Amino acid sequence: MKLSTQLGYAGSIKEGVDGLVALEKAGMDIVWIAEAYGVDAVSVMGYVAARTSTIQIGSGILPIYSRTPTLLAQTAAGVDMLSDGRCILGLGASGPQVIEGWHGVPYDRPLGRTEEIIDVCRKVWRREVVTHEGPSYTIPLPPGQGTGLGKALKMIVHPVRNEIPIYVAALGEKNVEMTATVADGWLPLFYVPERAKEVWGDALAKGAANRPADLPPLDICAGGLVAIGDDVESVRDFVRPMVALYVGGMGARGKNFYNALVRRYGYEKEAELIQDLYLDGKKQEAAAAVPPELLESMSLVGPEGYVKERLAAYKEAGVTVLNITPVGPDPVKVVEQLKEWTA
């Protein structure tokens, strides 16, 4: 089992990368760089490439609506070149609030767009002459659109790799099925290993049944907070505001993927309460309403024996990359311990 972590975008990026360099030396395998509506992820990925030497650098995630398919392919190829073959292209649909409210483009056909983008990216990296006709993208533009001067092209440089891993952030059944069919990896949020088969098992199985034979087995990247020791259970409360934000505030009533997921875990009343409080502006009350049992099920926080049991649960659920946020006075030691236990 590999280890990954998220580089936060709320503090100093340079200080965050200083800490990442230490985690890399301790054995961290992958870092994910987020892009919301702060600075772009790609600039940070380039900086990380310059400061590190072994850690894989993933976009976690780039919204599919903010760049054309060919630009996404160029971007991944560029980071891969700067990092000597360490890029992972993480893609996701984000949500209507960011896509329509920040980028100003319609939030439509997220599944179909993702699948088309993956197809185009792989053509670009293989240096094929890129042509594509789909419901969302037509490359080149056909006669009657634009100037009519568009010409099918192929990438003018040779990428470091003609196969760059593509991971997809997905929660809904159809999206997870599509991911299991065509992507290299899956990035679920709020993953409860004991409930994974019940919630996503059918979608993963359907996707695997249609997965091309030339693709490797699907990586599953999931995890949560990690704190090892006695009397550390209060650490779980660190993520209460974040869980409340996603479950309560990411989207509108009836259009919130994270709220729907928590309901599928069996917390229907709690999810409704969190959303009502958050949308009414009562963010602290919403955070307080997040069930302790939910926080525990999405984390690895406790004594050594308990954390080892949680590791076994994630492995049993098919997780191949444990995505962690190490908490405590010595994050490097936490990573070293996990590397030893997952070896």
KOLTILO-784187 format. One record per residue (C-alpha): residue number from 1; residue in one letter; z, x, y. Coordinates in steps of 0.5 Angstrom, whole numbers, plus 500, padded with zeros to 3 digits. Each point is the difference from the previous one (the first is absolute). Last residue first. Layout:
# KOLTILO-784187
{vofi: NUM; vomar: a; c3: Z; c1: X; c2: Y};
...
END
This chain:
# KOLTILO-784187
{vofi: 343; vomar: a; c3: 508; c1: 511; c2: 495};
{vofi: 342; vomar: t; c3: 502; c1: 493; c2: 503};
{vofi: 341; vomar: w; c3: 508; c1: 502; c2: 500};
{vofi: 340; vomar: e; c3: 498; c1: 507; c2: 502};
{vofi: 339; vomar: k; c3: 496; c1: 498; c2: 506};
{vofi: 338; vomar: l; c3: 505; c1: 495; c2: 502};
{vofi: 337; vomar: q; c3: 505; c1: 505; c2: 500};
{vofi: 336; vomar: e; c3: 496; c1: 504; c2: 505};
{vofi: 335; vomar: v; c3: 498; c1: 494; c2: 504};
{vofi: 334; vomar: v; c3: 507; c1: 499; c2: 501};
{vofi: 333; vomar: k; c3: 502; c1: 507; c2: 502};
{vofi: 332; vomar: v; c3: 494; c1: 500; c2: 505};
{vofi: 331; vomar: p; c3: 503; c1: 494; c2: 503};
{vofi: 330; vomar: d; c3: 507; c1: 503; c2: 502};
{vofi: 329; vomar: p; c3: 505; c1: 496; c2: 504};
{vofi: 328; vomar: g; c3: 497; c1: 494; c2: 497};
{vofi: 327; vomar: v; c3: 494; c1: 495; c2: 499};
{vofi: 326; vomar: p; c3: 494; c1: 502; c2: 496};
{vofi: 325; vomar: t; c3: 495; c1: 495; c2: 502};
{vofi: 324; vomar: i; c3: 496; c1: 499; c2: 493};
{vofi: 323; vomar: n; c3: 493; c1: 498; c2: 497};
{vofi: 322; vomar: l; c3: 500; c1: 502; c2: 493};
{vofi: 321; vomar: v; c3: 493; c1: 501; c2: 497};
{vofi: 320; vomar: t; c3: 499; c1: 498; c2: 493};
{vofi: 319; vomar: v; c3: 503; c1: 493; c2: 500};
{vofi: 318; vomar: g; c3: 498; c1: 496; c2: 494};
{vofi: 317; vomar: a; c3: 506; c1: 496; c2: 500};
{vofi: 316; vomar: e; c3: 504; c1: 504; c2: 494};
{vofi: 315; vomar: k; c3: 499; c1: 506; c2: 505};
{vofi: 314; vomar: y; c3: 504; c1: 496; c2: 506};
{vofi: 313; vomar: a; c3: 505; c1: 497; c2: 495};
{vofi: 312; vomar: a; c3: 501; c1: 507; c2: 498};
{vofi: 311; vomar: l; c3: 501; c1: 503; c2: 507};
{vofi: 310; vomar: r; c3: 505; c1: 494; c2: 501};
{vofi: 309; vomar: e; c3: 504; c1: 502; c2: 494};
{vofi: 308; vomar: k; c3: 500; c1: 508; c2: 503};
{vofi: 307; vomar: v; c3: 503; c1: 497; c2: 507};
{vofi: 306; vomar: y; c3: 505; c1: 497; c2: 496};
{vofi: 305; vomar: g; c3: 502; c1: 506; c2: 496};
{vofi: 304; vomar: e; c3: 500; c1: 504; c2: 506};
{vofi: 303; vomar: p; c3: 505; c1: 495; c2: 505};
{vofi: 302; vomar: g; c3: 496; c1: 495; c2: 504};
{vofi: 301; vomar: v; c3: 494; c1: 498; c2: 504};
{vofi: 300; vomar: l; c3: 493; c1: 500; c2: 497};
{vofi: 299; vomar: s; c3: 497; c1: 494; c2: 504};
{vofi: 298; vomar: m; c3: 496; c1: 494; c2: 499};
{vofi: 297; vomar: s; c3: 505; c1: 496; c2: 495};
{vofi: 296; vomar: e; c3: 506; c1: 502; c2: 505};
{vofi: 295; vomar: l; c3: 497; c1: 497; c2: 506};
{vofi: 294; vomar: l; c3: 498; c1: 493; c2: 496};
{vofi: 293; vomar: e; c3: 507; c1: 500; c2: 498};
{vofi: 292; vomar: p; c3: 503; c1: 501; c2: 507};
{vofi: 291; vomar: p; c3: 496; c1: 494; c2: 502};
{vofi: 290; vomar: v; c3: 497; c1: 500; c2: 507};
{vofi: 289; vomar: a; c3: 504; c1: 495; c2: 504};
{vofi: 288; vomar: a; c3: 503; c1: 506; c2: 505};
{vofi: 287; vomar: a; c3: 493; c1: 502; c2: 502};
{vofi: 286; vomar: a; c3: 498; c1: 493; c2: 502};
{vofi: 285; vomar: e; c3: 507; c1: 500; c2: 504};
{vofi: 284; vomar: q; c3: 498; c1: 506; c2: 503};
{vofi: 283; vomar: k; c3: 493; c1: 498; c2: 502};
{vofi: 282; vomar: k; c3: 502; c1: 493; c2: 503};
{vofi: 281; vomar: g; c3: 493; c1: 499; c2: 504};
{vofi: 280; vomar: d; c3: 499; c1: 493; c2: 497};
{vofi: 279; vomar: l; c3: 494; c1: 503; c2: 496};
{vofi: 278; vomar: y; c3: 505; c1: 505; c2: 497};
{vofi: 277; vomar: l; c3: 505; c1: 494; c2: 498};
{vofi: 276; vomar: d; c3: 495; c1: 496; c2: 497};
{vofi: 275; vomar: q; c3: 497; c1: 505; c2: 496};
{vofi: 274; vomar: i; c3: 507; c1: 503; c2: 497};
{vofi: 273; vomar: l; c3: 502; c1: 493; c2: 498};
{vofi: 272; vomar: e; c3: 493; c1: 498; c2: 497};
{vofi: 271; vomar: a; c3: 501; c1: 507; c2: 496};
{vofi: 270; vomar: e; c3: 507; c1: 498; c2: 498};
{vofi: 269; vomar: k; c3: 498; c1: 493; c2: 498};
{vofi: 268; vomar: e; c3: 494; c1: 503; c2: 495};
{vofi: 267; vomar: y; c3: 504; c1: 506; c2: 498};
{vofi: 266; vomar: g; c3: 497; c1: 500; c2: 492};
{vofi: 265; vomar: y; c3: 496; c1: 506; c2: 500};
{vofi: 264; vomar: r; c3: 494; c1: 496; c2: 502};
{vofi: 263; vomar: r; c3: 503; c1: 498; c2: 506};
{vofi: 262; vomar: v; c3: 501; c1: 507; c2: 502};
{vofi: 261; vomar: l; c3: 492; c1: 501; c2: 499};
{vofi: 260; vomar: a; c3: 499; c1: 494; c2: 504};
{vofi: 259; vomar: n; c3: 504; c1: 503; c2: 506};
{vofi: 258; vomar: y; c3: 496; c1: 506; c2: 499};
{vofi: 257; vomar: f; c3: 493; c1: 497; c2: 501};
{vofi: 256; vomar: n; c3: 502; c1: 496; c2: 506};
{vofi: 255; vomar: k; c3: 495; c1: 494; c2: 502};
{vofi: 254; vomar: g; c3: 504; c1: 494; c2: 498};
{vofi: 253; vomar: r; c3: 504; c1: 501; c2: 506};
{vofi: 252; vomar: a; c3: 497; c1: 505; c2: 504};
{vofi: 251; vomar: g; c3: 499; c1: 507; c2: 499};
{vofi: 250; vomar: m; c3: 504; c1: 507; c2: 499};
{vofi: 249; vomar: g; c3: 507; c1: 497; c2: 504};
{vofi: 248; vomar: g; c3: 505; c1: 497; c2: 494};
{vofi: 247; vomar: v; c3: 498; c1: 504; c2: 494};
{vofi: 246; vomar: y; c3: 497; c1: 506; c2: 503};
{vofi: 245; vomar: l; c3: 505; c1: 501; c2: 506};
{vofi: 244; vomar: a; c3: 506; c1: 497; c2: 496};
{vofi: 243; vomar: v; c3: 498; c1: 506; c2: 495};
{vofi: 242; vomar: m; c3: 500; c1: 505; c2: 505};
{vofi: 241; vomar: p; c3: 507; c1: 498; c2: 503};
{vofi: 240; vomar: r; c3: 503; c1: 500; c2: 494};
{vofi: 239; vomar: v; c3: 498; c1: 507; c2: 498};
{vofi: 238; vomar: f; c3: 506; c1: 504; c2: 502};
{vofi: 237; vomar: d; c3: 504; c1: 495; c2: 496};
{vofi: 236; vomar: r; c3: 499; c1: 503; c2: 494};
{vofi: 235; vomar: v; c3: 504; c1: 506; c2: 502};
{vofi: 234; vomar: s; c3: 506; c1: 496; c2: 499};
{vofi: 233; vomar: e; c3: 499; c1: 501; c2: 493};
{vofi: 232; vomar: v; c3: 502; c1: 508; c2: 501};
{vofi: 231; vomar: d; c3: 507; c1: 499; c2: 497};
{vofi: 230; vomar: d; c3: 499; c1: 505; c2: 495};
{vofi: 229; vomar: g; c3: 494; c1: 505; c2: 500};
{vofi: 228; vomar: i; c3: 492; c1: 500; c2: 500};
{vofi: 227; vomar: a; c3: 496; c1: 496; c2: 506};
{vofi: 226; vomar: v; c3: 493; c1: 498; c2: 499};
{vofi: 225; vomar: l; c3: 497; c1: 495; c2: 504};
{vofi: 224; vomar: g; c3: 494; c1: 497; c2: 497};
{vofi: 223; vomar: g; c3: 495; c1: 500; c2: 494};
{vofi: 222; vomar: a; c3: 492; c1: 499; c2: 499};
{vofi: 221; vomar: c; c3: 494; c1: 503; c2: 498};
{vofi: 220; vomar: i; c3: 496; c1: 498; c2: 494};
{vofi: 219; vomar: d; c3: 494; c1: 504; c2: 498};
{vofi: 218; vomar: l; c3: 495; c1: 496; c2: 497};
{vofi: 217; vomar: p; c3: 497; c1: 504; c2: 493};
{vofi: 216; vomar: p; c3: 494; c1: 504; c2: 502};
{vofi: 215; vomar: l; c3: 493; c1: 497; c2: 502};
{vofi: 214; vomar: d; c3: 494; c1: 502; c2: 496};
{vofi: 213; vomar: a; c3: 501; c1: 494; c2: 495};
{vofi: 212; vomar: p; c3: 499; c1: 495; c2: 506};
{vofi: 211; vomar: r; c3: 506; c1: 495; c2: 500};
{vofi: 210; vomar: n; c3: 499; c1: 493; c2: 498};
{vofi: 209; vomar: a; c3: 506; c1: 499; c2: 495};
{vofi: 208; vomar: a; c3: 504; c1: 504; c2: 505};
{vofi: 207; vomar: g; c3: 499; c1: 495; c2: 505};
{vofi: 206; vomar: k; c3: 502; c1: 494; c2: 496};
{vofi: 205; vomar: a; c3: 506; c1: 504; c2: 497};
{vofi: 204; vomar: l; c3: 502; c1: 502; c2: 507};
{vofi: 203; vomar: a; c3: 500; c1: 493; c2: 503};
{vofi: 202; vomar: d; c3: 503; c1: 497; c2: 493};
{vofi: 201; vomar: g; c3: 506; c1: 505; c2: 501};
{vofi: 200; vomar: w; c3: 501; c1: 499; c2: 508};
{vofi: 199; vomar: v; c3: 506; c1: 496; c2: 500};
{vofi: 198; vomar: e; c3: 503; c1: 499; c2: 493};
{vofi: 197; vomar: k; c3: 498; c1: 508; c2: 499};
{vofi: 196; vomar: a; c3: 503; c1: 502; c2: 506};
{vofi: 195; vomar: r; c3: 507; c1: 496; c2: 500};
{vofi: 194; vomar: e; c3: 504; c1: 506; c2: 497};
{vofi: 193; vomar: p; c3: 497; c1: 505; c2: 504};
{vofi: 192; vomar: v; c3: 501; c1: 497; c2: 507};
{vofi: 191; vomar: y; c3: 495; c1: 502; c2: 505};
{vofi: 190; vomar: f; c3: 501; c1: 498; c2: 507};
{vofi: 189; vomar: l; c3: 493; c1: 503; c2: 502};
{vofi: 188; vomar: p; c3: 494; c1: 502; c2: 495};
{vofi: 187; vomar: l; c3: 496; c1: 506; c2: 501};
{vofi: 186; vomar: w; c3: 495; c1: 500; c2: 494};
{vofi: 185; vomar: g; c3: 495; c1: 506; c2: 498};
{vofi: 184; vomar: d; c3: 493; c1: 502; c2: 498};
{vofi: 183; vomar: a; c3: 497; c1: 493; c2: 502};
{vofi: 182; vomar: v; c3: 495; c1: 496; c2: 497};
{vofi: 181; vomar: t; c3: 503; c1: 495; c2: 495};
{vofi: 180; vomar: a; c3: 507; c1: 501; c2: 501};
{vofi: 179; vomar: t; c3: 499; c1: 499; c2: 507};
{vofi: 178; vomar: m; c3: 496; c1: 494; c2: 499};
{vofi: 177; vomar: e; c3: 505; c1: 497; c2: 496};
{vofi: 176; vomar: v; c3: 506; c1: 502; c2: 505};
{vofi: 175; vomar: n; c3: 496; c1: 496; c2: 505};
{vofi: 174; vomar: k; c3: 499; c1: 494; c2: 496};
{vofi: 173; vomar: e; c3: 507; c1: 500; c2: 499};
{vofi: 172; vomar: g; c3: 503; c1: 501; c2: 507};
{vofi: 171; vomar: l; c3: 503; c1: 506; c2: 501};
{vofi: 170; vomar: a; c3: 495; c1: 506; c2: 502};
{vofi: 169; vomar: a; c3: 501; c1: 507; c2: 503};
{vofi: 168; vomar: v; c3: 493; c1: 503; c2: 497};
{vofi: 167; vomar: y; c3: 500; c1: 508; c2: 498};
{vofi: 166; vomar: i; c3: 493; c1: 503; c2: 500};
{vofi: 165; vomar: p; c3: 500; c1: 507; c2: 497};
{vofi: 164; vomar: i; c3: 495; c1: 505; c2: 502};
{vofi: 163; vomar: e; c3: 494; c1: 501; c2: 496};
{vofi: 162; vomar: n; c3: 494; c1: 504; c2: 502};
{vofi: 161; vomar: r; c3: 505; c1: 506; c2: 502};
{vofi: 160; vomar: v; c3: 500; c1: 505; c2: 505};
{vofi: 159; vomar: p; c3: 494; c1: 496; c2: 504};
{vofi: 158; vomar: h; c3: 493; c1: 503; c2: 501};
{vofi: 157; vomar: v; c3: 498; c1: 498; c2: 507};
{vofi: 156; vomar: i; c3: 494; c1: 496; c2: 502};
{vofi: 155; vomar: m; c3: 503; c1: 494; c2: 497};
{vofi: 154; vomar: k; c3: 494; c1: 495; c2: 498};
{vofi: 153; vomar: l; c3: 496; c1: 496; c2: 505};
{vofi: 152; vomar: a; c3: 496; c1: 493; c2: 499};
{vofi: 151; vomar: k; c3: 497; c1: 499; c2: 507};
{vofi: 150; vomar: g; c3: 501; c1: 495; c2: 506};
{vofi: 149; vomar: l; c3: 494; c1: 499; c2: 505};
{vofi: 148; vomar: g; c3: 500; c1: 493; c2: 500};
{vofi: 147; vomar: t; c3: 504; c1: 500; c2: 506};
{vofi: 146; vomar: g; c3: 506; c1: 495; c2: 498};
{vofi: 145; vomar: q; c3: 498; c1: 495; c2: 495};
{vofi: 144; vomar: g; c3: 494; c1: 497; c2: 499};
{vofi: 143; vomar: p; c3: 498; c1: 505; c2: 495};
{vofi: 142; vomar: p; c3: 506; c1: 502; c2: 495};
{vofi: 141; vomar: l; c3: 506; c1: 504; c2: 503};
{vofi: 140; vomar: p; c3: 500; c1: 506; c2: 495};
{vofi: 139; vomar: i; c3: 505; c1: 499; c2: 497};
{vofi: 138; vomar: t; c3: 502; c1: 492; c2: 499};
{vofi: 137; vomar: y; c3: 507; c1: 499; c2: 500};
{vofi: 136; vomar: s; c3: 505; c1: 494; c2: 499};
{vofi: 135; vomar: p; c3: 496; c1: 495; c2: 495};
{vofi: 134; vomar: g; c3: 497; c1: 506; c2: 497};
{vofi: 133; vomar: e; c3: 493; c1: 505; c2: 500};
{vofi: 132; vomar: h; c3: 501; c1: 507; c2: 500};
{vofi: 131; vomar: t; c3: 496; c1: 506; c2: 501};
{vofi: 130; vomar: v; c3: 503; c1: 507; c2: 501};
{vofi: 129; vomar: v; c3: 495; c1: 506; c2: 497};
{vofi: 128; vomar: e; c3: 505; c1: 503; c2: 495};
{vofi: 127; vomar: r; c3: 504; c1: 506; c2: 502};
{vofi: 126; vomar: r; c3: 505; c1: 498; c2: 495};
{vofi: 125; vomar: w; c3: 506; c1: 500; c2: 505};
{vofi: 124; vomar: v; c3: 495; c1: 495; c2: 504};
{vofi: 123; vomar: k; c3: 499; c1: 495; c2: 494};
{vofi: 122; vomar: r; c3: 508; c1: 500; c2: 498};
{vofi: 121; vomar: c; c3: 501; c1: 498; c2: 507};
{vofi: 120; vomar: v; c3: 495; c1: 494; c2: 500};
{vofi: 119; vomar: d; c3: 503; c1: 498; c2: 493};
{vofi: 118; vomar: i; c3: 507; c1: 500; c2: 503};
{vofi: 117; vomar: i; c3: 498; c1: 497; c2: 506};
{vofi: 116; vomar: e; c3: 497; c1: 494; c2: 496};
{vofi: 115; vomar: e; c3: 506; c1: 499; c2: 496};
{vofi: 114; vomar: t; c3: 504; c1: 500; c2: 506};
{vofi: 113; vomar: r; c3: 496; c1: 495; c2: 504};
{vofi: 112; vomar: g; c3: 500; c1: 495; c2: 494};
{vofi: 111; vomar: l; c3: 507; c1: 500; c2: 500};
{vofi: 110; vomar: p; c3: 502; c1: 499; c2: 507};
{vofi: 109; vomar: r; c3: 494; c1: 495; c2: 502};
{vofi: 108; vomar: d; c3: 502; c1: 498; c2: 507};
{vofi: 107; vomar: y; c3: 505; c1: 503; c2: 505};
{vofi: 106; vomar: p; c3: 496; c1: 499; c2: 506};
{vofi: 105; vomar: v; c3: 499; c1: 506; c2: 505};
{vofi: 104; vomar: g; c3: 505; c1: 502; c2: 506};
{vofi: 103; vomar: h; c3: 503; c1: 506; c2: 498};
{vofi: 102; vomar: w; c3: 507; c1: 498; c2: 502};
{vofi: 101; vomar: g; c3: 501; c1: 493; c2: 500};
{vofi: 100; vomar: e; c3: 494; c1: 498; c2: 495};
{vofi: 99; vomar: i; c3: 502; c1: 506; c2: 495};
{vofi: 98; vomar: v; c3: 507; c1: 501; c2: 501};
{vofi: 97; vomar: q; c3: 502; c1: 493; c2: 500};
{vofi: 96; vomar: p; c3: 495; c1: 498; c2: 495};
{vofi: 95; vomar: g; c3: 503; c1: 505; c2: 495};
{vofi: 94; vomar: s; c3: 499; c1: 507; c2: 497};
{vofi: 93; vomar: a; c3: 494; c1: 500; c2: 495};
{vofi: 92; vomar: g; c3: 501; c1: 506; c2: 497};
{vofi: 91; vomar: l; c3: 497; c1: 507; c2: 498};
{vofi: 90; vomar: g; c3: 503; c1: 507; c2: 498};
{vofi: 89; vomar: l; c3: 495; c1: 505; c2: 500};
{vofi: 88; vomar: i; c3: 504; c1: 506; c2: 496};
{vofi: 87; vomar: c; c3: 498; c1: 507; c2: 503};
{vofi: 86; vomar: r; c3: 502; c1: 506; c2: 497};
{vofi: 85; vomar: g; c3: 494; c1: 504; c2: 498};
{vofi: 84; vomar: d; c3: 500; c1: 506; c2: 505};
{vofi: 83; vomar: s; c3: 504; c1: 497; c2: 505};
{vofi: 82; vomar: l; c3: 495; c1: 500; c2: 506};
{vofi: 81; vomar: m; c3: 495; c1: 498; c2: 495};
{vofi: 80; vomar: d; c3: 503; c1: 494; c2: 497};
{vofi: 79; vomar: v; c3: 502; c1: 498; c2: 507};
{vofi: 78; vomar: g; c3: 493; c1: 500; c2: 502};
{vofi: 77; vomar: a; c3: 498; c1: 497; c2: 493};
{vofi: 76; vomar: a; c3: 505; c1: 494; c2: 502};
{vofi: 75; vomar: t; c3: 497; c1: 499; c2: 507};
{vofi: 74; vomar: q; c3: 493; c1: 500; c2: 498};
{vofi: 73; vomar: a; c3: 501; c1: 495; c2: 494};
{vofi: 72; vomar: l; c3: 504; c1: 496; c2: 505};
{vofi: 71; vomar: l; c3: 495; c1: 501; c2: 505};
{vofi: 70; vomar: t; c3: 495; c1: 497; c2: 495};
{vofi: 69; vomar: p; c3: 503; c1: 494; c2: 499};
{vofi: 68; vomar: t; c3: 501; c1: 498; c2: 507};
{vofi: 67; vomar: r; c3: 507; c1: 501; c2: 503};
{vofi: 66; vomar: s; c3: 505; c1: 496; c2: 503};
{vofi: 65; vomar: y; c3: 500; c1: 494; c2: 495};
{vofi: 64; vomar: i; c3: 502; c1: 504; c2: 494};
{vofi: 63; vomar: p; c3: 506; c1: 501; c2: 502};
{vofi: 62; vomar: l; c3: 502; c1: 508; c2: 499};
{vofi: 61; vomar: i; c3: 506; c1: 500; c2: 495};
{vofi: 60; vomar: g; c3: 504; c1: 504; c2: 498};
{vofi: 59; vomar: s; c3: 495; c1: 505; c2: 501};
{vofi: 58; vomar: g; c3: 502; c1: 505; c2: 495};
{vofi: 57; vomar: i; c3: 501; c1: 508; c2: 501};
{vofi: 56; vomar: q; c3: 501; c1: 503; c2: 493};
{vofi: 55; vomar: i; c3: 505; c1: 506; c2: 501};
{vofi: 54; vomar: t; c3: 498; c1: 507; c2: 498};
{vofi: 53; vomar: s; c3: 499; c1: 504; c2: 506};
{vofi: 52; vomar: t; c3: 503; c1: 497; c2: 506};
{vofi: 51; vomar: r; c3: 500; c1: 501; c2: 508};
{vofi: 50; vomar: a; c3: 493; c1: 499; c2: 501};
{vofi: 49; vomar: a; c3: 499; c1: 494; c2: 495};
{vofi: 48; vomar: v; c3: 506; c1: 497; c2: 504};
{vofi: 47; vomar: y; c3: 496; c1: 500; c2: 506};
{vofi: 46; vomar: g; c3: 494; c1: 498; c2: 498};
{vofi: 45; vomar: m; c3: 504; c1: 494; c2: 497};
{vofi: 44; vomar: v; c3: 503; c1: 499; c2: 506};
{vofi: 43; vomar: s; c3: 493; c1: 499; c2: 504};
{vofi: 42; vomar: v; c3: 498; c1: 495; c2: 494};
{vofi: 41; vomar: a; c3: 506; c1: 495; c2: 501};
{vofi: 40; vomar: d; c3: 498; c1: 498; c2: 507};
{vofi: 39; vomar: v; c3: 506; c1: 500; c2: 505};
{vofi: 38; vomar: g; c3: 504; c1: 493; c2: 500};
{vofi: 37; vomar: y; c3: 497; c1: 493; c2: 498};
{vofi: 36; vomar: a; c3: 501; c1: 501; c2: 493};
{vofi: 35; vomar: e; c3: 498; c1: 506; c2: 496};
{vofi: 34; vomar: a; c3: 504; c1: 503; c2: 495};
{vofi: 33; vomar: i; c3: 500; c1: 507; c2: 497};
{vofi: 32; vomar: w; c3: 501; c1: 501; c2: 493};
{vofi: 31; vomar: v; c3: 503; c1: 507; c2: 497};
{vofi: 30; vomar: i; c3: 498; c1: 502; c2: 493};
{vofi: 29; vomar: d; c3: 503; c1: 505; c2: 495};
{vofi: 28; vomar: m; c3: 507; c1: 501; c2: 502};
{vofi: 27; vomar: g; c3: 503; c1: 507; c2: 496};
{vofi: 26; vomar: a; c3: 505; c1: 503; c2: 504};
{vofi: 25; vomar: k; c3: 496; c1: 504; c2: 504};
{vofi: 24; vomar: e; c3: 496; c1: 494; c2: 502};
{vofi: 23; vomar: l; c3: 506; c1: 496; c2: 502};
{vofi: 22; vomar: a; c3: 502; c1: 506; c2: 505};
{vofi: 21; vomar: v; c3: 493; c1: 499; c2: 503};
{vofi: 20; vomar: l; c3: 501; c1: 493; c2: 501};
{vofi: 19; vomar: g; c3: 506; c1: 501; c2: 504};
{vofi: 18; vomar: d; c3: 496; c1: 504; c2: 505};
{vofi: 17; vomar: v; c3: 495; c1: 495; c2: 500};
{vofi: 16; vomar: g; c3: 505; c1: 495; c2: 502};
{vofi: 15; vomar: e; c3: 502; c1: 504; c2: 506};
{vofi: 14; vomar: k; c3: 493; c1: 501; c2: 502};
{vofi: 13; vomar: i; c3: 499; c1: 492; c2: 499};
{vofi: 12; vomar: s; c3: 506; c1: 499; c2: 505};
{vofi: 11; vomar: g; c3: 502; c1: 493; c2: 498};
{vofi: 10; vomar: a; c3: 498; c1: 493; c2: 498};
{vofi: 9; vomar: y; c3: 494; c1: 502; c2: 496};
{vofi: 8; vomar: g; c3: 503; c1: 502; c2: 494};
{vofi: 7; vomar: l; c3: 497; c1: 504; c2: 495};
{vofi: 6; vomar: q; c3: 501; c1: 497; c2: 493};
{vofi: 5; vomar: t; c3: 501; c1: 503; c2: 494};
{vofi: 4; vomar: s; c3: 497; c1: 502; c2: 493};
{vofi: 3; vomar: l; c3: 503; c1: 502; c2: 493};
{vofi: 2; vomar: k; c3: 496; c1: 501; c2: 494};
{vofi: 1; vomar: m; c3: 502; c1: 497; c2: 493};
END
